């Protein structure tokens, strides 16, 4: 891959990934046995029960910088996004939840100019700032927002911008503690969550943990999330292990679609 031919932010991401020893080949890898459900699980089976009147699908960061080859995070997240068929799975889930009348909530990620003046940060946070992921020119302007890395994926806009989807204030690091997502869900009588989006071991897992601590039941859709892959570790795999241990349920997209179709 010719890094010089990429757009500037994507070139920075590619350079970072190459420097870290990350493969730039995003061809779908053979199925990773570590991703498969254990043949003989020791943990008890899920007791999650479906009640769509109390359920919302939460989609975290369905944005270009995470999920598109045009996004600045693609060299880090693209392999997992491709392996999990994340975008087509989310399209199916958006369509099915809307048809079933299930609430859909978006927890987006935006950085404004003042956010880049922070005095300290962790490794993943620092990378996001260096790549200018999710950047907007300000909280009170949409100048330059459309089709930028911070914008929603074009495949999802018909669902997100339909006037019914709840779009929360932005979270800033990983979890929903800094936005109004939980308040909005509680005000709608929601206590069950279908959890999807990006990134598996970062924002998705952080949202999962906070939801559980606040008394929500959470079912994670395992092939509607994806994560970073670097020599430092497979973020999708690390999250998948924790999902098995702490989520109320871990389902595939097909399993969730079957439940939504019963509405």
C-alpha positions as CSV (number, residue, x, y, z in Angstrom):
1,X,0.0,0.0,0.0
2,X,1.3,3.4,-0.9
3,X,0.8,5.5,2.2
4,X,1.6,8.7,0.4
5,X,-1.5,8.3,-1.8
6,X,-3.9,8.1,1.2
7,X,-5.7,11.2,2.6
8,X,-3.6,12.9,5.2
9,X,-5.4,11.6,8.4
10,X,-5.5,8.1,6.9
11,X,-1.8,8.3,6.1
12,X,-1.0,9.1,9.7
13,X,-3.0,6.1,10.8
14,X,-1.3,3.9,8.3
15,X,2.1,5.1,9.3
16,X,1.2,4.5,13.0
17,X,0.1,1.0,12.2
18,X,3.1,0.1,10.1
19,X,5.4,1.5,12.7
20,X,3.7,-0.8,15.2
21,X,4.2,-3.8,13.0
22,X,0.5,-4.1,12.0
23,X,-0.3,-5.8,8.7
24,X,-2.0,-3.6,6.2
25,X,-3.7,-6.5,4.5
26,X,-7.4,-6.4,5.3
27,X,-8.4,-9.5,3.5
28,X,-10.8,-11.5,5.6
29,X,-8.7,-13.9,7.7
30,X,-9.6,-17.5,8.2
31,X,-12.0,-17.9,11.1
32,X,-10.2,-17.5,14.4
33,X,-10.9,-20.5,16.6
34,X,-10.5,-18.3,19.6
35,X,-13.6,-16.4,18.5
36,X,-15.8,-19.5,18.6
37,X,-18.0,-20.3,21.6
38,X,-16.4,-22.8,24.0
39,X,-17.4,-26.4,23.3
40,X,-17.9,-27.1,27.0
41,X,-18.6,-23.8,28.8
42,X,-18.2,-23.8,32.5
43,X,-20.2,-20.6,33.1
44,X,-24.0,-21.0,33.5
45,X,-26.3,-20.3,30.5
46,X,-27.9,-16.9,30.0
47,X,-31.2,-16.2,31.7
48,X,-31.9,-13.1,29.6
49,X,-35.6,-12.8,28.7
50,X,-36.9,-10.7,25.8
51,X,-39.4,-7.9,26.3
52,X,-39.2,-5.5,23.4
53,X,-41.4,-3.0,25.1
54,X,-38.6,-2.4,27.6
55,X,-35.7,-2.8,25.1
56,X,-33.5,-0.4,23.1
57,X,-30.7,-1.1,20.7
58,X,-27.7,1.0,21.5
59,X,-25.2,1.7,18.7
60,X,-21.9,3.1,19.8
61,X,-19.9,5.3,17.4
62,X,-21.4,4.3,14.1
63,X,-19.1,6.8,12.4
64,X,-16.9,6.9,9.4
65,X,-13.6,7.1,11.3
66,X,-14.3,3.7,12.9
67,X,-16.2,1.8,10.3
68,X,-15.2,3.0,6.8
69,X,-12.1,2.4,4.7
70,X,-12.2,6.2,4.3
71,X,-11.8,6.7,8.0
72,X,-8.6,7.6,9.8
73,X,-8.9,4.6,12.1
74,X,-9.3,2.0,9.3
75,X,-5.7,0.7,9.5
76,X,-6.2,-0.2,13.1
77,X,-9.9,-1.3,13.1
78,X,-10.6,-2.3,9.5
79,X,-9.5,-5.9,9.7
80,X,-12.0,-6.6,12.6
81,X,-14.8,-4.5,11.0
82,X,-14.3,-6.7,7.8
83,X,-14.1,-10.0,9.6
84,X,-17.2,-9.4,11.7
85,X,-19.2,-8.1,8.6
86,X,-20.0,-5.2,11.0
87,X,-21.6,-2.8,8.6
88,X,-24.0,-5.2,6.9
89,X,-24.9,-6.7,10.2
90,X,-25.7,-3.3,11.6
91,X,-27.8,-2.5,8.6
92,X,-29.9,-5.6,9.2
93,X,-30.3,-4.8,12.9
94,X,-31.3,-1.2,12.2
95,X,-33.9,-2.3,9.7
96,X,-35.2,-5.0,12.0
97,X,-35.4,-2.9,15.2
98,X,-37.2,-0.1,13.3
99,X,-39.7,-2.6,11.9
100,X,-40.3,-4.1,15.3
101,X,-40.8,-0.6,16.9
102,X,-37.8,-1.0,19.2
103,X,-36.1,2.1,20.4
104,X,-32.7,2.9,18.8
105,X,-30.2,5.0,20.6
106,X,-26.8,6.3,19.3
107,X,-23.9,7.1,21.6
108,X,-21.6,9.1,19.4
109,X,-18.0,10.2,19.8
110,X,-17.0,13.8,19.0
111,X,-13.9,15.8,19.8
112,X,-13.9,19.6,19.7
113,X,-10.9,21.9,19.5
114,X,-10.8,22.3,23.3
115,X,-10.6,18.5,23.8
116,X,-7.2,18.5,22.1
117,X,-5.8,20.7,24.8
118,X,-6.1,18.1,27.5
119,X,-3.0,17.7,29.6
120,X,-2.8,13.9,29.8
121,X,-4.4,10.7,28.4
122,X,-4.1,7.0,28.0
123,X,-2.6,5.2,24.9
124,X,-5.7,4.6,22.9
125,X,-7.0,8.1,23.7
126,X,-3.7,9.6,22.6
127,X,-3.9,7.7,19.3
128,X,-7.4,9.0,18.6
129,X,-6.3,12.5,19.2
130,X,-3.2,12.1,17.0
131,X,-5.3,10.7,14.2
132,X,-7.9,13.5,14.7
133,X,-10.6,10.8,14.9
134,X,-14.2,12.2,15.3
135,X,-13.0,15.8,15.1
136,X,-15.6,18.6,14.8
137,X,-15.0,22.3,14.5
138,X,-17.1,23.1,17.5
139,X,-20.0,22.0,19.6
140,X,-22.3,24.6,18.1
141,X,-21.5,24.2,14.4
142,X,-21.9,21.6,11.8
143,X,-19.4,23.3,9.5
144,X,-17.4,20.6,7.8
145,X,-19.3,17.8,9.6
146,X,-21.1,16.2,6.7
147,X,-19.1,13.3,5.2
148,X,-16.2,13.9,7.6
149,X,-14.8,11.1,9.8
150,X,-17.1,12.2,12.6
151,X,-20.2,11.8,10.5
152,X,-22.4,8.7,10.6
153,X,-21.9,6.0,8.1
154,X,-23.9,6.6,4.9
155,X,-25.4,3.2,5.1
156,X,-27.1,4.0,8.5
157,X,-28.3,7.6,7.9
158,X,-31.8,6.6,6.8
159,X,-32.3,5.0,10.2
160,X,-30.4,7.4,12.4
161,X,-31.8,10.6,10.8
162,X,-35.5,9.4,10.7
163,X,-36.6,11.7,13.5
164,X,-37.2,8.8,15.9
165,X,-33.7,7.6,16.7
166,X,-32.3,9.1,20.0
167,X,-28.9,10.6,19.5
168,X,-27.2,11.2,22.8
169,X,-24.7,13.8,23.6
170,X,-21.1,12.7,22.8
171,X,-19.1,10.5,25.2
172,X,-15.5,11.6,25.4
173,X,-13.4,8.6,26.4
174,X,-15.0,5.2,26.4
175,X,-18.1,5.0,28.7
176,X,-21.5,6.8,28.9
177,X,-20.7,8.5,32.2
178,X,-20.1,11.8,30.3
179,X,-23.2,11.9,28.2
180,X,-27.0,11.7,28.7
181,X,-27.6,8.2,27.2
182,X,-28.7,6.5,30.4
183,X,-31.0,9.4,31.4
184,X,-32.7,9.3,28.0
185,X,-33.1,5.5,28.2
186,X,-34.6,5.6,31.7
187,X,-37.0,8.3,30.7
188,X,-38.3,5.9,28.0
189,X,-38.7,3.1,30.5
190,X,-35.9,1.1,29.0
191,X,-34.0,-1.5,31.2
192,X,-32.9,-4.0,28.5
193,X,-30.1,-3.2,26.0
194,X,-29.1,-4.8,22.7
195,X,-25.5,-3.5,22.5
196,X,-23.6,-3.0,19.3
197,X,-21.0,-0.7,17.7
198,X,-17.4,0.2,18.2
199,X,-14.9,-0.5,19.6
200,X,-15.3,-3.8,21.3
201,X,-12.7,-3.6,24.1
202,X,-12.9,0.2,24.5
203,X,-16.3,2.0,24.2
204,X,-18.5,-1.1,23.9
205,X,-17.1,-2.8,26.9
206,X,-17.1,0.4,28.9
207,X,-20.7,1.0,28.1
208,X,-21.5,-2.6,29.0
209,X,-19.9,-2.3,32.4
210,X,-21.7,1.0,33.2
211,X,-25.0,-0.3,32.0
212,X,-24.7,-3.4,34.3
213,X,-23.7,-1.3,37.3
214,X,-26.8,0.9,36.8
215,X,-29.1,-2.1,36.7
216,X,-29.7,-2.7,33.0
217,X,-29.8,-6.1,31.4
218,X,-27.4,-6.2,28.4
219,X,-27.2,-8.5,25.5
220,X,-24.1,-8.0,23.3
221,X,-24.3,-8.8,19.6
222,X,-20.9,-10.4,19.1
223,X,-20.7,-9.9,15.3
224,X,-22.1,-6.4,15.4
225,X,-19.1,-5.1,17.2
226,X,-15.4,-4.9,16.2
227,X,-12.2,-3.9,17.7
228,X,-8.5,-2.8,17.2
229,X,-5.9,-5.2,16.1
230,X,-2.3,-4.3,16.9
231,X,0.8,-6.1,18.1
232,X,-0.3,-5.0,21.6
233,X,-3.3,-7.3,21.3
234,X,-6.5,-8.3,19.6
235,X,-9.1,-6.0,21.1
236,X,-12.0,-7.9,19.7
237,X,-10.8,-11.2,21.3
238,X,-10.1,-9.5,24.7
239,X,-13.6,-8.0,24.7
240,X,-15.3,-11.2,23.6
241,X,-13.9,-13.1,26.6
242,X,-15.2,-10.4,29.0
243,X,-18.6,-10.4,27.2
244,X,-18.9,-14.1,28.0
245,X,-18.1,-13.5,31.7
246,X,-20.2,-10.4,32.4
247,X,-22.9,-9.7,29.8
248,X,-26.4,-11.0,30.5
249,X,-26.3,-12.6,27.0
250,X,-24.0,-12.8,24.0
251,X,-25.9,-13.3,20.7
252,X,-25.2,-13.4,17.0
253,X,-26.9,-11.0,14.6
254,X,-29.0,-13.9,13.3
255,X,-30.2,-14.8,16.8
256,X,-31.3,-11.2,17.5
257,X,-33.0,-10.9,14.2
258,X,-35.0,-14.0,15.0
259,X,-36.2,-12.4,18.3
260,X,-37.1,-9.1,16.6
261,X,-39.1,-11.0,13.9
262,X,-41.4,-12.4,16.6
263,X,-42.8,-8.9,17.3
